[in-house]
Amino acid sequence: MIGTIEVSTRRDAPWLVRLALAVVACASVFSLLAWVYELGSFAFWGAFVSAPLVVLLIVVAVWLGQSAQWPGTRAAIVAGALGGFVGTLGYDFFRVPFIYLGGYRLLAPIESYGVLLLDAETSTPLTDFVGWSYHFANGIGFGVAYAVVMRGRDWRWAILWGLFLESAVVFSPFANTYGLVTDNEVKWAPIAIAYAAHVPYGIAVGLAAQRSEAVTAEAVRALRYPVAATVVTVLVVLAVWHRPLLADGAVDRGLAVAAGPSAIILDGEFQPTWLRVAVGGCATVENGDEATVALSTGETLAAGARVELCGEEAGVHRVRVDEGEFSGGWLIVDPSLPRP
């Protein structure tokens, strides 16, 4: 009995090492948290903190794959990454019906991450691609973080992990920055949907972590390098979807409206969709439609008219056109930018 315990223990890295790996696996989200807590720019934290730590995790995973040490921890990393990927798909697909049936823009913040990571003035196909890649990096990393600590445990614990992740959003400045919680309103419906969406995420991560060695063995039999294959597949699918290296005529028209961040309204939508300014800064929007439109900020624009949208309060602000559910765009008022 004692010998069995010793062998089982040697399959995993020491507790402190696994805890450190869990922290490193969450590194991609550090840049987002630093930004909402106004500790610096998203781009700076992404380049000098999150990215190096993600690389470190990859190096450790590759080293474990080439050595005989801590096979249980290696399996947890692989299974956690695969579970995190499947869970992220479940998390997103769960929310899709609410987008089209309820008009909630639940996936919209993902595109803002790319604007912030690339330190861009507006969204482009490239920033959309980067934002969605970052989204999957978070989901995969959170899966690894759970699995290296909780591998072999009952899968239901991972549901609590998923609910904890959403609570970290709701009870952090993120909720205020993205308008979920303001001085005048709490948007209970999007918050409840987000909590519910973390249940399928937790189930996928929990099942993978509970059977980590079996999941890893099966994945390696199917694909020699299953995590690498999954990441490449995600990037290829996102590249086909967003076409980050190809020009977008509508976005180019919006960028040409004025110097600095600018957009044009086409069929009731901002092109580009996201505009980023400093606190006190302004972006220019032109009405490219033939009809007069009304913005939710109070301005009325005749065909061909322009207006400056200025940001006095830090955060992400929705600007609707004629109150349409899927109209308009967003203004990111970034406190990390120097004031004009």
C-alpha positions in Angstrom: 0.0 0.0 0.0 2.8 2.4 0.9 4.6 1.6 -2.3 1.5 2.3 -4.3 1.1 5.7 -2.8 4.8 6.6 -3.4 4.5 5.6 -7.1 1.3 7.5 -7.5 2.8 10.6 -5.9 5.8 10.6 -8.2 3.5 10.8 -11.2 2.8 14.4 -10.3 5.0 17.4 -9.8 5.2 18.7 -6.2 2.2 20.8 -5.1 4.0 24.1 -5.2 5.2 23.4 -8.8 1.7 22.5 -9.9 0.3 25.7 -8.2 3.0 27.7 -10.0 2.0 26.1 -13.3 -1.6 26.9 -12.7 -0.8 30.6 -12.1 1.3 30.6 -15.3 -1.5 28.9 -17.2 -3.7 31.9 -16.4 -1.1 34.4 -17.6 -3.0 35.5 -20.7 -5.7 37.1 -18.6 -3.2 39.1 -16.6 -3.1 41.8 -19.4 -6.9 42.2 -19.3 -7.0 42.4 -15.5 -4.1 44.9 -15.4 -5.9 47.1 -17.9 -9.3 47.1 -16.1 -7.5 47.8 -12.8 -5.7 50.7 -14.6 -2.3 49.4 -13.9 -1.1 50.0 -17.5 -1.9 49.3 -21.1 -3.3 46.0 -22.3 -0.6 45.9 -25.0 2.3 46.5 -22.5 1.1 43.7 -20.1 0.4 41.4 -23.0 3.9 41.8 -24.5 6.0 41.8 -21.4 4.1 39.7 -18.9 1.4 37.5 -20.5 3.3 36.4 -23.6 6.6 35.5 -21.8 4.6 33.4 -19.3 2.6 31.6 -22.0 5.9 30.8 -23.7 7.3 29.5 -20.4 4.3 27.2 -20.0 4.8 25.9 -23.5 8.5 25.2 -22.8 7.6 23.3 -19.6 5.0 21.3 -21.4 7.5 20.4 -24.2 10.1 19.5 -21.6 7.7 17.2 -19.8 6.7 15.6 -23.1 10.4 14.7 -23.7 11.2 13.5 -20.2 9.9 10.7 -18.0 9.4 13.0 -15.1 5.9 13.8 -13.7 3.8 12.0 -16.4 0.7 12.8 -14.5 1.3 16.5 -14.6 2.2 16.3 -18.3 -1.1 14.4 -18.9 -3.0 17.1 -16.9 -1.5 19.9 -19.1 -2.6 18.1 -22.3 -6.0 17.1 -21.1 -6.6 20.5 -19.5 -5.7 22.3 -22.8 -8.0 20.0 -24.8 -10.8 20.3 -22.2 -10.3 24.1 -22.2 -10.7 24.3 -25.9 -13.8 22.1 -26.0 -15.2 24.0 -23.0 -14.6 27.4 -24.8 -16.6 26.2 -27.8 -19.4 25.1 -25.4 -19.2 28.4 -23.6 -19.6 30.4 -26.9 -22.2 28.2 -28.6 -24.3 28.3 -25.4 -24.5 32.1 -25.8 -25.3 32.2 -29.5 -29.1 31.7 -29.2 -29.3 34.6 -26.7 -27.5 36.8 -29.2 -30.1 36.2 -32.0 -33.2 35.8 -29.9 -32.5 38.3 -27.2 -30.3 40.8 -29.0 -27.5 40.6 -26.4 -24.1 41.4 -27.8 -22.4 38.8 -25.6 -19.5 38.0 -27.9 -18.7 41.6 -28.7 -16.0 42.2 -26.0 -13.8 39.6 -27.6 -13.1 41.8 -30.6 -12.1 44.7 -28.2 -9.2 42.6 -26.9 -7.5 42.6 -30.2 -7.7 46.4 -30.5 -6.2 46.7 -27.0 -3.5 44.0 -27.5 -2.3 45.6 -30.8 -2.5 49.1 -29.3 -4.7 50.1 -32.3 -7.0 53.1 -32.8 -9.7 51.1 -34.4 -10.7 47.5 -35.1 -9.6 45.8 -38.3 -9.8 42.2 -39.5 -6.4 41.7 -37.9 -7.5 43.0 -34.5 -10.6 40.7 -34.7 -8.4 37.7 -35.4 -6.1 38.6 -32.5 -9.0 39.2 -30.2 -10.6 35.8 -30.9 -7.2 34.1 -30.6 -6.8 35.7 -27.2 -10.2 34.5 -26.2 -9.3 30.9 -26.9 -5.9 31.3 -25.2 -7.8 32.3 -22.1 -10.1 29.3 -22.3 -7.3 26.8 -22.9 -5.2 28.3 -20.2 -7.9 28.2 -17.6 -8.4 24.5 -18.5 -4.7 23.8 -17.9 -4.8 25.7 -14.6 -7.6 23.6 -13.3 -6.3 20.3 -14.5 -2.7 20.5 -13.1 -4.2 21.1 -9.6 -7.3 19.0 -9.7 -6.5 16.1 -12.1 -8.3 12.9 -11.2 -10.9 14.7 -9.1 -14.6 14.5 -9.7 -15.6 16.5 -12.8 -18.2 18.5 -10.9 -15.5 20.5 -9.1 -14.7 22.1 -12.5 -18.2 23.6 -12.7 -17.3 25.6 -9.5 -14.1 26.6 -11.2 -16.1 27.9 -14.2 -18.5 29.8 -11.9 -15.5 31.2 -10.0 -14.0 32.6 -13.3 -17.2 34.4 -14.0 -17.4 35.8 -10.5 -13.9 37.1 -11.0 -15.3 39.1 -13.9 -18.5 40.3 -12.2 -16.7 41.4 -9.0 -13.8 43.1 -10.7 -13.7 46.4 -12.5 -14.3 44.5 -15.8 -18.0 44.6 -15.1 -18.0 48.4 -14.8 -15.6 48.9 -17.7 -17.8 46.9 -20.1 -21.0 48.3 -18.8 -22.4 45.2 -17.0 -22.6 47.1 -13.7 -22.9 50.8 -13.6 -24.1 53.3 -11.0 -27.6 53.2 -12.4 -28.0 49.7 -13.6 -27.0 46.0 -13.2 -27.5 44.0 -16.4 -28.7 40.9 -14.8 -29.6 39.0 -18.0 -26.1 39.1 -19.6 -24.6 38.2 -16.2 -26.9 35.3 -15.7 -26.3 34.0 -19.2 -22.5 34.2 -18.7 -22.8 32.2 -15.4 -24.9 29.6 -17.1 -22.4 29.4 -20.1 -19.6 28.5 -17.7 -21.4 25.3 -16.8 -20.7 23.6 -20.1 -17.2 25.0 -19.9 -16.7 23.4 -16.5 -18.2 20.1 -17.6 -15.7 19.8 -20.5 -12.7 20.8 -18.4 -13.8 18.6 -15.5 -14.3 15.4 -17.5 -10.9 15.9 -19.3 -9.1 16.5 -16.0 -10.8 13.6 -14.2 -9.6 11.2 -16.9 -6.5 13.1 -17.8 -4.2 10.2 -18.5 -6.8 8.3 -20.6 -7.7 11.5 -22.5 -4.1 12.2 -23.2 -3.3 8.7 -24.3 -6.3 8.6 -26.7 -5.5 12.1 -28.1 -1.8 11.2 -28.7 -2.9 8.0 -30.5 -5.1 10.0 -32.8 -2.7 13.0 -33.2 1.0 12.8 -32.2 0.9 16.4 -30.9 -2.8 17.0 -30.1 -2.5 20.4 -28.4 -0.3 21.8 -31.2 -2.8 20.4 -33.8 -5.7 22.0 -31.9 -4.0 25.4 -31.7 -3.1 25.4 -35.3 -6.6 24.4 -36.3 -8.1 27.2 -34.2 -5.8 29.7 -35.8 -6.5 28.5 -39.3 -10.3 28.6 -38.7 -10.1 32.1 -37.3 -7.9 33.2 -40.2 -10.4 31.9 -42.7 -13.2 33.6 -40.8 -11.6 37.0 -40.2 -9.1 37.2 -43.1 -6.6 39.3 -41.1 -4.2 40.0 -44.0 -6.8 41.0 -46.6 -8.2 44.5 -47.0 -11.7 45.2 -46.0 -13.3 47.9 -48.2 -15.9 49.1 -45.7 -13.3 49.3 -42.9 -10.9 51.2 -45.2 -13.7 53.7 -46.0 -14.1 54.3 -42.3 -10.4 54.7 -41.6 -10.3 57.4 -44.4 -13.0 59.6 -42.9 -10.6 61.6 -40.8 -7.2 61.6 -39.2 -7.2 59.6 -36.0 -9.8 57.0 -35.1 -12.8 57.3 -37.4 -15.6 55.2 -38.8 -18.4 55.4 -41.4 -22.0 54.3 -40.9 -23.0 51.8 -43.5 -26.4 50.1 -43.3 -26.7 51.3 -39.7 -23.3 49.9 -38.5 -20.0 51.4 -37.8 -17.2 50.5 -40.1 -14.8 49.8 -38.3 -16.9 48.6 -35.4 -14.5 49.6 -32.6 -13.0 53.1 -32.0 -10.4 53.7 -29.3 -9.6 57.1 -27.8 -8.0 58.5 -24.6 -10.1 60.0 -21.8 -11.1 63.3 -23.3 -10.2 62.2 -26.8 -12.6 62.1 -29.8 -13.3 59.9 -32.8 -15.0 61.0 -36.0 -18.0 59.2 -37.4 -19.6 60.0 -40.8 -23.0 58.9 -41.9 -22.5 57.0 -45.2 -26.2 56.0 -45.5 -28.7 57.9 -47.5 -31.2 58.4 -44.7 -30.7 60.6 -41.6 -29.8 58.6 -38.5 -30.0 59.2 -34.8 -27.2 58.1 -32.5 -27.9 56.9 -28.9 -25.4 59.6 -27.8 -28.0 62.2 -28.8 -26.7 63.4 -32.2 -28.7 63.3 -35.5 -26.7 62.9 -38.7 -28.0 63.7 -42.1 -26.5 61.8 -45.1 -22.8 62.7 -45.4 -22.7 64.5 -42.1 -20.0 64.0 -39.5 -19.8 64.1 -35.7 -17.1 63.8 -33.1 -17.8 61.2 -30.4 -15.7 62.2 -27.4 -15.0 60.0 -24.3 -15.1 61.7 -21.0 -15.5 58.6 -18.9 -13.1 55.6 -19.1 -14.7 52.4 -20.2 -16.3 50.6 -23.2 -19.4 52.5 -24.4 -22.0 51.2 -26.9 -23.2 53.7 -29.5 -26.4 52.6 -31.3 -27.8 53.8 -34.6 -31.6 54.4 -34.6 -31.7 52.1 -31.5 -31.1 49.0 -33.6 -30.1 45.9 -31.6 -27.1 45.1 -33.9 -26.5 48.6 -35.1 -23.7 51.1 -34.4 -20.5 50.3 -32.7 -18.4 50.8 -29.6 -16.1 53.5 -28.3 -13.3 52.4 -26.0 -12.2 55.2 -23.8 -8.8 53.9 -22.7 -7.4 55.4 -19.4 -3.9 54.0 -20.3 -3.6 56.4 -23.3 -2.2 59.9 -22.6 -4.9 62.6 -22.4 -5.0 65.1 -25.3 
